Amino acid sequence: MSDTRPFLNTGTPNTPSSPRAPLQPAVEPLRLPEPRELVKSTARAALAAAFRGVQPDNRERFTRAPDKLALKRLYYRTEDGWQAPLFQLEPLPGASGEPLVLLHDLGVNRHSLDFGEGLSLARSLRLAGYTVYLLEHRGDRSAIPPERPLPYDFDTLVGQDLPCAIDLVLEHSGFSKVIAVGHSFGGQLLYAHAAHSRGADLAALVTLGAAVEFQAPASQARALRLVSHLLPAGLTLPLRAASVLSSPSAAADGRCAGEVRRGLLVHGSEDLSLGLARQVLRWLETGHLVDRDDRVDYVEALAGLRVPTMVVASQGDPWCRPEQAVPVLERLAGPTRLLELDRSWGHFDALLAEQAPERVHRPLVEFIEAYRRDCW
């Protein structure tokens, strides 16, 4: 009689000499979360709960996280040993690909310039045919310090980080000049760099919300700066932790949605070196964009410069109203343009408002279009 028992596909022949093993269901091994992941998820849940407690009538989600976009990372190295990345958005197929460098504000990182679809100055510029480089400097968490890092300030970034970063962009892209766009502190860095280089490596320059005159009470700024000199020179102020903890109370500001603003606080904040804070306090004390020793007024040093320059400023920006930004245009000899926004536009709205691509990015692209050939 033939054996009619069914064949079990267990990898073992079903014969009288091989007793049938009971069929076991496949069970995925239990994967416990990494301690770091567990801490992050617990913290996010606590912040979301705090948001619901602080803003019970707000129907927005707690945060919108920045999109995860695959970016090419290039590292530049400064003369004093720091390494920091340039995040590259490669040009669209068939684009001419002129190099465009983006610089972010103080206390935030590249996510302020590339938050997500529809909320990204970087992607608007890529769509216009440029190769976009998002510059980060030694003050960002992604930077790699030397074995014995020294304290640094604004002048250090101007003298070390920017020239090395722009040189790497030119070497990588094969062009002779870059177009540079800076938001707030990033724009101030570009003004100082242009003053030093006399625009030799710049085809055009655009700043958004970058003040060059300051209206804070000089006595308060002086007192804070004196206090700062009592602290260790290499101290880093925990701005990132403070931003995350304050995020549940943040609401919509100007044209920037609340969930985007909270997302930037949670995901896009950076710590602040004491050296950078001291120099900014010096600006508030003097009322001008000066070097650490008050020997160079960077705006006056731009006199006669012929680099095409566009300034974007808003009446609703508490950090940079138009009258604080326009004095730089009065010193320049080259083509200039002012885009003045009304009081409904806040400090980050030119980057993160839903209307920004049409109201800000489009005229910015139109301005630099006339000078892109100067990169060759």
C-alpha positions as CSV (number, residue, x, y, z in Angstrom):
1,M,0.0,0.0,0.0
2,S,1.3,3.4,-0.9
3,D,2.0,6.0,1.8
4,T,-0.7,8.7,1.4
5,R,0.4,10.9,4.3
6,P,0.8,14.6,3.2
7,F,4.2,16.1,2.7
8,L,5.1,18.9,5.1
9,N,7.4,21.5,3.7
10,T,9.7,21.8,6.7
11,G,13.0,21.0,5.0
12,T,12.9,17.3,6.3
13,P,11.6,14.4,4.2
14,N,8.4,12.9,5.5
15,T,9.4,9.2,5.9
16,P,8.7,6.6,8.5
17,S,12.3,7.0,9.7
18,S,11.8,10.8,10.1
19,P,9.0,11.4,12.6
20,R,6.7,14.3,11.8
21,A,7.6,17.5,13.8
22,P,4.7,19.7,14.8
23,L,4.4,22.7,12.5
24,Q,5.2,25.9,14.4
25,P,4.1,29.4,13.4
26,A,6.9,31.8,12.5
27,V,7.5,34.3,15.3
28,E,9.4,37.5,14.7
29,P,12.0,38.1,17.4
30,L,11.0,40.8,19.8
31,R,13.0,43.9,19.2
32,L,13.3,46.3,22.1
33,P,13.7,49.9,21.3
34,E,17.1,51.4,21.6
35,P,17.5,53.5,24.8
36,R,18.0,56.7,22.8
37,E,14.9,56.0,20.7
38,L,12.9,55.3,23.8
39,V,14.0,58.6,25.4
40,K,13.1,60.5,22.3
41,S,9.7,59.0,21.9
42,T,8.9,59.5,25.6
43,A,10.0,63.1,25.3
44,R,7.9,63.7,22.2
45,A,4.9,62.3,23.9
46,A,5.4,64.5,27.0
47,L,5.8,67.6,24.8
48,A,2.6,66.7,22.8
49,A,0.7,66.3,26.1
50,A,2.0,69.6,27.3
51,F,0.9,71.3,24.1
52,R,-2.6,69.9,24.6
53,G,-2.6,71.2,28.2
54,V,-1.2,74.7,27.3
55,Q,-3.4,75.1,24.1
56,P,-6.5,73.0,24.7
57,D,-8.5,74.8,21.9
58,N,-5.8,74.5,19.3
59,R,-6.8,71.9,16.7
60,E,-3.4,71.8,15.0
61,R,-1.1,68.8,15.5
62,F,1.7,69.5,17.9
63,T,4.5,69.6,15.3
64,R,5.2,69.1,11.6
65,A,8.6,67.5,11.3
66,P,11.0,68.5,8.4
67,D,10.9,66.2,5.4
68,K,13.8,63.7,5.2
69,L,15.4,64.4,1.9
70,A,18.5,62.6,0.7
71,L,21.2,65.2,0.5
72,K,24.8,64.8,-0.6
73,R,27.1,65.9,2.2
74,L,30.5,67.6,1.5
75,Y,32.8,68.6,4.3
76,Y,35.1,71.6,4.2
77,R,38.0,72.0,6.5
78,T,39.1,75.3,8.1
79,E,42.7,76.4,8.7
80,D,42.2,75.9,12.5
81,G,41.0,72.3,12.0
82,W,37.2,72.5,12.1
83,Q,35.2,70.4,9.6
84,A,31.6,71.3,8.7
85,P,29.2,70.1,6.0
86,L,27.7,71.6,2.9
87,F,24.4,69.8,2.1
88,Q,23.9,69.7,-1.6
89,L,20.7,69.6,-3.6
90,E,21.8,68.4,-7.0
91,P,20.4,70.3,-10.0
92,L,17.4,69.0,-12.0
93,P,18.3,67.1,-15.1
94,G,19.2,69.5,-17.9
95,A,19.6,72.5,-15.6
96,S,22.5,74.8,-16.0
97,G,23.3,74.2,-12.3
98,E,25.0,77.5,-11.2
99,P,26.1,77.2,-7.6
100,L,24.0,78.9,-5.0
101,V,25.0,78.9,-1.3
102,L,22.3,79.3,1.4
103,L,23.2,80.5,5.0
104,H,20.8,80.1,7.9
105,D,20.0,82.3,10.9
106,L,21.6,82.2,14.3
107,G,20.2,79.5,16.7
108,V,18.7,77.4,13.9
109,N,20.0,75.1,11.2
110,R,19.4,74.2,7.6
111,H,15.8,73.0,8.3
112,S,14.8,76.7,8.4
113,L,15.8,76.9,4.7
114,D,14.5,73.4,3.7
115,F,11.7,72.4,5.9
116,G,9.5,70.5,3.5
117,E,7.5,70.5,0.3
118,G,6.1,74.0,-0.3
119,L,8.1,75.3,2.7
120,S,11.6,75.4,1.2
121,L,13.6,78.2,-0.2
122,A,16.2,75.7,-1.2
123,R,13.8,73.7,-3.3
124,S,12.4,76.8,-5.0
125,L,15.9,77.7,-6.0
126,R,16.6,74.1,-7.2
127,L,13.5,74.3,-9.4
128,A,15.0,77.4,-11.0
129,G,17.9,75.4,-12.2
130,Y,20.6,76.0,-9.5
131,T,22.8,73.6,-7.6
132,V,22.0,74.5,-4.0
133,Y,24.4,74.2,-1.2
134,L,23.1,74.5,2.4
135,L,26.1,75.8,4.5
136,E,26.5,74.8,8.1
137,H,29.4,76.2,10.2
138,R,31.3,75.4,13.4
139,G,28.4,76.5,15.5
140,D,26.1,73.7,14.2
141,R,25.8,70.3,15.8
142,S,26.9,68.6,12.6
143,A,30.4,70.3,12.7
144,I,33.4,68.3,13.8
145,P,35.8,70.2,16.1
146,P,39.6,69.7,16.2
147,E,41.2,68.0,19.2
148,R,41.6,71.3,21.1
149,P,39.0,73.8,19.8
150,L,39.4,77.5,20.7
151,P,36.6,79.9,21.4
152,Y,35.1,81.6,18.3
153,D,32.9,84.5,17.4
154,F,31.3,86.1,14.3
155,D,34.6,87.3,13.0
156,T,36.0,83.7,13.2
157,L,33.2,82.5,11.0
158,V,33.8,85.3,8.5
159,G,37.6,84.7,8.4
160,Q,37.6,80.9,8.5
161,D,34.4,79.1,7.7
162,L,32.9,81.1,4.8
163,P,36.0,81.4,2.7
164,C,36.8,77.6,3.0
165,A,33.1,76.7,2.3
166,I,32.8,78.9,-0.8
167,D,36.2,77.6,-2.1
168,L,34.9,74.1,-1.8
169,V,31.7,75.0,-3.6
170,L,33.7,76.5,-6.5
171,E,36.0,73.5,-6.6
172,H,33.1,71.0,-6.5
173,S,30.9,72.9,-9.0
174,G,33.6,74.0,-11.4
175,F,32.3,77.6,-11.6
176,S,34.2,80.8,-10.8
177,K,31.6,82.6,-8.6
178,V,28.6,81.7,-6.5
179,I,25.3,83.3,-5.8
180,A,24.8,83.7,-2.1
181,V,21.5,84.0,-0.1
182,G,21.5,84.5,3.7
183,H,18.6,84.7,6.2
184,S,19.2,87.1,9.1
185,F,22.5,86.1,10.7
186,G,23.4,84.3,7.5
187,G,22.9,87.6,5.6
188,Q,25.1,89.4,8.1
189,L,27.8,86.8,7.6
190,L,27.6,87.5,3.8
191,Y,27.9,91.2,4.2
192,A,31.1,90.8,6.3
193,H,32.4,88.3,3.8
194,A,31.7,90.6,0.9
195,A,33.5,93.5,2.7
196,H,36.6,91.3,3.1
197,S,36.6,89.8,-0.3
198,R,35.2,92.8,-2.2
199,G,32.8,90.5,-3.9
200,A,35.5,88.6,-5.8
201,D,33.7,85.3,-5.4
202,L,30.1,86.6,-5.5
203,A,28.0,86.9,-8.7
204,A,25.0,88.2,-6.7
205,L,23.9,88.5,-3.1
206,V,20.4,88.3,-1.4
207,T,19.6,88.8,2.3
208,L,16.3,88.2,4.1
209,G,15.7,89.9,7.4
210,A,19.4,90.8,7.9
211,A,19.7,93.9,10.1
212,V,22.7,96.2,9.9
213,E,21.5,98.8,12.4
214,F,20.2,97.9,15.8
215,Q,17.7,99.6,18.1
216,A,18.0,97.8,21.4
217,P,18.7,99.9,24.5
218,A,22.5,100.2,24.6
219,S,22.6,100.2,28.5
220,Q,20.9,96.8,28.6
221,A,23.1,95.3,25.9
222,R,26.2,96.7,27.7
223,A,25.2,95.1,31.0
224,L,24.5,91.7,29.4
225,R,27.8,91.8,27.6
226,L,29.7,92.6,30.8
227,V,28.0,89.7,32.5
228,S,28.9,87.4,29.5
229,H,32.6,88.2,30.1
230,L,32.3,86.7,33.6
231,L,31.5,83.3,32.0
232,P,34.0,80.8,30.5
233,A,35.1,81.8,27.0
234,G,34.3,78.4,25.5
235,L,30.8,78.1,27.0
236,T,27.9,77.0,24.9
237,L,24.5,78.3,25.8
238,P,21.8,75.5,25.7
239,L,19.5,77.2,23.3
240,R,18.4,74.0,21.7
241,A,17.1,72.5,24.9
242,A,15.4,75.8,25.8
243,S,13.7,75.9,22.4
244,V,12.4,72.3,22.7
245,L,11.0,72.9,26.2
246,S,9.3,76.2,25.1
247,S,7.7,74.6,22.0
248,P,4.4,73.5,23.5
249,S,3.5,77.2,24.1
250,A,4.4,78.4,20.6
251,A,1.5,79.4,18.4
252,A,1.1,80.6,14.8
253,D,3.2,83.7,14.3
254,G,2.5,86.0,11.3
255,R,2.0,83.8,8.3
256,C,3.9,80.8,9.7
257,A,1.6,77.9,10.9
258,G,1.9,76.9,14.5
259,E,2.8,73.3,13.8
260,V,5.6,74.5,11.5
261,R,6.9,76.9,14.1
262,R,6.9,74.3,16.8
263,G,8.5,71.8,14.4
264,L,11.4,74.3,13.8
265,L,11.8,74.7,17.6
266,V,12.0,70.9,18.1
267,H,13.9,69.8,15.1
268,G,15.7,72.9,13.8
269,S,17.2,74.7,16.9
270,E,20.9,74.9,17.6
271,D,22.9,75.8,20.7
272,L,24.7,79.2,20.8
273,S,28.4,79.7,21.5
274,L,29.1,82.5,24.0
275,G,31.5,84.1,21.6
276,L,28.8,84.6,19.0
277,A,26.4,85.9,21.7
278,R,29.0,88.4,22.9
279,Q,29.5,89.9,19.4
280,V,25.8,90.2,18.8
281,L,25.5,92.0,22.1
282,R,28.2,94.3,21.0
283,W,26.2,95.2,17.9
284,L,23.2,96.0,20.1
285,E,25.4,98.2,22.2
286,T,26.9,100.2,19.4
287,G,23.9,100.0,17.1
288,H,26.1,98.9,14.1
289,L,27.4,95.7,12.5
290,V,31.0,95.9,13.7
291,D,33.9,93.5,14.2
292,R,35.0,92.3,17.7
293,D,37.3,95.3,18.3
294,D,35.1,98.0,16.9
295,R,37.7,98.8,14.2
296,V,35.6,97.8,11.2
297,D,32.0,98.8,10.5
298,Y,31.1,96.1,7.9
299,V,28.4,98.2,6.3
300,E,30.8,101.1,5.8
301,A,33.3,98.7,4.4
302,L,30.9,97.8,1.6
303,A,31.0,101.3,0.2
304,G,31.3,101.3,-3.6
305,L,30.9,97.5,-3.9
306,R,29.3,96.5,-7.3
307,V,27.9,93.1,-6.4
308,P,24.2,93.0,-7.4
309,T,22.3,92.9,-4.1
310,M,18.6,92.3,-3.1
311,V,17.3,93.0,0.4
312,V,14.0,91.4,1.7
313,A,12.6,93.0,4.9
314,S,9.3,93.0,6.6
315,Q,7.4,95.6,8.7
316,G,6.3,92.7,10.9
317,D,9.7,91.4,11.7
318,P,10.7,92.3,15.3
319,W,14.3,91.5,14.6
320,C,14.8,93.4,11.4
321,R,12.4,96.1,10.2
322,P,13.1,97.6,6.8
323,E,14.8,100.7,8.2
324,Q,17.3,98.4,9.9
325,A,18.1,96.6,6.6
326,V,18.1,99.3,3.9
327,P,21.2,101.3,5.0
328,V,23.4,98.7,3.3
329,L,21.7,99.5,-0.1
330,E,22.8,103.1,0.3
331,R,26.5,102.1,0.4
332,L,26.5,99.8,-2.7
333,A,27.3,100.9,-6.2
334,G,25.9,97.9,-8.0
335,P,22.3,97.0,-9.0
336,T,20.1,96.8,-5.9
337,R,16.5,95.9,-5.1
338,L,14.4,96.2,-1.9
339,L,11.4,93.8,-1.4
340,E,9.4,95.2,1.5
341,L,6.7,93.0,3.0
342,D,3.9,94.3,5.2
343,R,3.2,93.8,8.9
344,S,1.6,90.4,8.4
345,W,5.0,88.9,7.6
346,G,7.2,87.8,10.5
347,H,10.9,86.8,10.9
348,F,10.6,83.3,9.4
349,D,7.6,83.8,7.1
350,A,9.7,84.6,4.0
351,L,11.0,81.0,4.4
352,L,8.2,79.1,6.0
353,A,4.8,80.7,5.1
354,E,2.7,78.9,2.5
355,Q,2.6,82.2,0.5
356,A,6.4,82.5,0.5
357,P,7.1,80.7,-2.8
358,E,4.9,83.2,-4.7
359,R,5.5,86.4,-2.7
360,V,9.2,86.0,-1.9
361,H,10.9,83.2,-3.6
362,R,9.6,84.1,-7.1
363,P,10.8,87.7,-7.1
364,L,14.1,86.5,-5.5
365,V,14.6,84.1,-8.4
366,E,13.7,86.8,-10.9
367,F,16.4,89.2,-9.5
368,I,19.2,86.7,-9.5
369,E,18.3,85.3,-13.0
370,A,20.0,88.3,-14.6
371,Y,23.3,87.5,-13.0
372,R,23.6,83.7,-13.1
373,R,25.8,83.9,-16.1
374,D,28.4,85.8,-14.0
375,C,29.0,82.5,-12.2
376,W,30.7,81.1,-15.3
